[in-house]
Amino acid sequence: MRHGYLGATTDEVAARASVSKQTLYKHFTDKQHLFAEVILDTAVQVVDGLSAAVASTLDDAQDVRQALRDLADGYLRGLLQPDVVRLRRLVIAEADRFPEIGQAWFDRGFDRALVIMGEAMRRLADRDLLHNLSDPTLAACQFAGLVMYQPMNQAMFAGTDAPQPAERLSRIADSAVDVFLATYG
């Protein structure tokens, strides 16, 4: 993540992992396979964390506004982590060179997280806490977009060194929940 695909060498990777280059090549046939494994493993870890947040926040919710607000906070905390932003940048930067890796990141990461959130939202609708939810995955996408669009784009383009002010992120999360519930509440 530090040097990008082209800037990283297998010598440096082996040294930082405290293994020989030969050991590295026993596990990964080439640099591209190592890159793919890092990207896809991280995507699964991020989605697993987001899925746990969705389940613990929405599944037993009684107050849908507070549950969505807590979920928004969890998404902002998790997805704005500097390593997650750096990895996202790296996947985007290498999407033309490795479209299958970018597609897998999308399918196993972003899209999977939205499907999981949509299923949790459907369960809220089944409990009559959300309404007009004809396409739960689309609703999840809309919620995630409301929460993440501005702060993620700022992090992607402005860098990860300066964290965004908590009060600004809180205002974005509050507004996202209000807009979402205006349609589905």
Phi, psi and omega per residue, in radians:
M1 nan -0.530 -3.065
R2 -1.191 -0.712 -3.018
H3 -1.996 -0.014 -3.088
G4 1.344 3.029 -3.088
Y5 -1.110 -0.879 -3.078
L6 -1.218 -0.583 -3.090
G7 -1.386 -0.332 -3.130
A8 -1.517 2.460 3.064
T9 -1.989 2.675 3.106
T10 -1.158 -0.507 3.060
D11 -1.066 -0.800 -3.132
E12 -1.165 -0.736 3.120
V13 -1.049 -0.817 3.138
A14 -1.080 -0.747 -3.141
A15 -1.112 -0.780 -3.130
R16 -1.186 -0.491 3.104
A17 -1.513 -0.056 -3.124
S18 1.024 0.740 3.058
V19 -2.322 2.881 3.071
S20 -1.356 2.803 3.082
K21 -1.094 -0.614 3.113
Q22 -1.073 -0.735 3.100
T23 -1.106 -0.718 3.113
L24 -1.022 -0.783 -3.120
Y25 -1.290 -0.279 3.023
K26 -1.240 -0.543 -3.110
H27 -1.610 -0.517 -3.087
F28 -2.335 2.188 -3.048
T29 -1.142 -0.495 3.116
D30 -2.806 3.099 -3.097
K31 -1.072 -0.656 3.140
Q32 -1.092 -0.729 3.125
H33 -1.176 -0.641 3.065
L34 -1.094 -0.815 3.119
F35 -1.017 -0.843 -3.126
A36 -1.052 -0.766 -3.116
E37 -1.108 -0.741 3.115
V38 -1.087 -0.818 -3.112
I39 -1.095 -0.871 -3.043
L40 -1.250 -0.658 3.096
D41 -1.114 -0.720 3.123
T42 -1.177 -0.679 3.102
A43 -1.026 -0.775 3.135
V44 -1.112 -0.742 3.130
Q45 -1.087 -0.785 -3.137
V46 -1.099 -0.800 -3.132
V47 -1.138 -0.690 3.106
D48 -1.056 -0.722 3.086
G49 -1.126 -0.771 3.116
L50 -1.151 -0.670 3.127
S51 -1.119 -0.723 3.095
A52 -1.105 -0.690 3.111
A53 -1.131 -0.729 3.119
V54 -1.078 -0.869 -3.098
A55 -1.085 -0.822 -3.080
S56 -1.241 -0.435 -3.088
T57 -1.572 -0.759 -3.002
L58 -1.689 -0.544 -2.961
D59 -1.080 -0.655 -3.125
D60 -1.909 0.286 -3.054
A61 -1.113 2.403 2.980
Q62 -1.862 -0.624 3.121
D63 -1.832 1.732 -3.027
V64 -1.118 -0.623 3.128
R65 -1.089 -0.835 -3.129
Q66 -1.162 -0.669 3.129
A67 -1.111 -0.779 3.113
L68 -1.147 -0.641 3.107
R69 -1.130 -0.745 3.095
D70 -1.121 -0.692 3.109
L71 -1.121 -0.740 3.101
A72 -1.027 -0.769 3.104
D73 -1.060 -0.754 3.125
G74 -1.089 -0.744 3.111
Y75 -1.117 -0.781 3.135
L76 -1.077 -0.782 3.123
R77 -1.096 -0.814 -3.049
G78 -1.271 -0.799 -3.024
L79 -1.440 -0.274 3.100
L80 -1.680 0.129 3.039
Q81 -1.044 2.362 -3.085
P82 -0.913 -0.716 -3.129
D83 -1.176 -0.596 3.108
V84 -1.200 -0.750 3.121
V85 -1.121 -0.766 3.124
R86 -1.060 -0.747 -3.141
L87 -1.143 -0.712 3.098
R88 -1.053 -0.773 3.093
R89 -1.038 -0.745 -3.123
L90 -1.113 -0.759 3.119
V91 -1.083 -0.768 3.130
I92 -1.129 -0.744 -3.122
A93 -1.089 -0.564 -3.076
E94 -1.781 0.153 -3.070
A95 -1.077 -0.634 3.122
D96 -1.260 -0.626 -3.138
R97 -1.299 -0.669 -3.085
F98 -2.276 1.205 -3.082
P99 -1.056 -0.552 3.141
E100 -1.167 -0.563 3.093
I101 -1.260 -0.754 3.088
G102 -1.070 -0.729 3.120
Q103 -1.143 -0.710 3.114
A104 -1.150 -0.682 3.080
W105 -1.039 -0.777 3.131
F106 -1.123 -0.880 -3.069
D107 -1.140 -0.832 -3.076
R108 -1.456 -0.301 -3.097
G109 -1.853 -1.578 -3.020
F110 -0.967 -0.932 -3.069
D111 -1.140 -0.741 3.120
R112 -1.067 -0.735 3.121
A113 -1.079 -0.681 3.133
L114 -1.200 -0.681 3.098
V115 -1.096 -0.779 3.131
I116 -1.091 -0.767 3.111
M117 -1.145 -0.706 3.108
G118 -1.067 -0.694 3.097
E119 -1.114 -0.691 3.095
A120 -1.163 -0.656 3.093
M121 -1.166 -0.654 3.077
R122 -1.068 -0.709 3.103
R123 -1.122 -0.611 3.044
L124 -1.138 -0.694 3.100
A125 -1.148 -0.665 3.092
D126 -1.069 -0.501 3.107
R127 -1.606 0.148 3.103
D128 1.152 0.482 3.097
L129 -1.688 -0.314 2.990
L130 -2.251 2.752 -3.074
H131 -2.380 2.841 3.083
N132 0.982 0.666 -3.058
L133 -1.734 1.163 -3.093
S134 -1.255 -0.474 3.114
D135 -2.305 1.566 -3.059
P136 -1.044 -0.624 3.135
T137 -1.186 -0.673 3.067
L138 -1.111 -0.725 3.102
A139 -1.077 -0.716 3.103
A140 -1.104 -0.713 3.110
C141 -1.093 -0.730 3.120
Q142 -1.125 -0.752 3.125
F143 -1.098 -0.848 3.142
A144 -1.054 -0.693 3.113
G145 -1.121 -0.753 3.110
L146 -1.059 -0.693 -3.095
V147 -1.343 -0.794 -2.885
M148 -1.767 -0.300 -2.987
Y149 -0.944 -1.025 -3.058
Q150 -1.195 -0.901 -3.101
P151 -1.145 -0.604 3.128
M152 -1.211 -0.758 3.112
N153 -1.101 -0.687 3.092
Q154 -1.084 -0.789 3.131
A155 -1.127 -0.685 -3.109
M156 -1.143 -0.692 -3.045
F157 -1.665 -0.522 -3.042
A158 -1.697 -0.166 -3.141
G159 1.757 2.966 -3.045
T160 -1.878 -0.012 -3.054
D161 -1.243 -0.590 -3.114
A162 -1.814 1.865 3.118
P163 -1.115 2.626 -3.137
Q164 -1.378 2.504 -3.099
P165 -1.024 2.354 -3.099
A166 -1.023 -0.673 -3.117
E167 -1.170 -0.566 3.095
R168 -1.208 -0.776 3.100
L169 -1.112 -0.645 3.108
S170 -1.122 -0.737 3.122
R171 -1.115 -0.709 3.104
I172 -1.101 -0.781 -3.131
A173 -1.115 -0.770 3.119
D174 -1.041 -0.803 -3.122
S175 -1.147 -0.702 3.124
A176 -1.043 -0.782 3.134
V177 -1.121 -0.756 3.132
D178 -1.048 -0.817 -3.126
V179 -1.140 -0.771 3.131
F180 -1.049 -0.811 -3.097
L181 -1.258 -0.383 3.048
A182 -1.104 -0.513 3.104
T183 -1.641 -0.754 -2.977
Y184 -1.930 -0.051 -3.071
G185 -1.444 nan nan
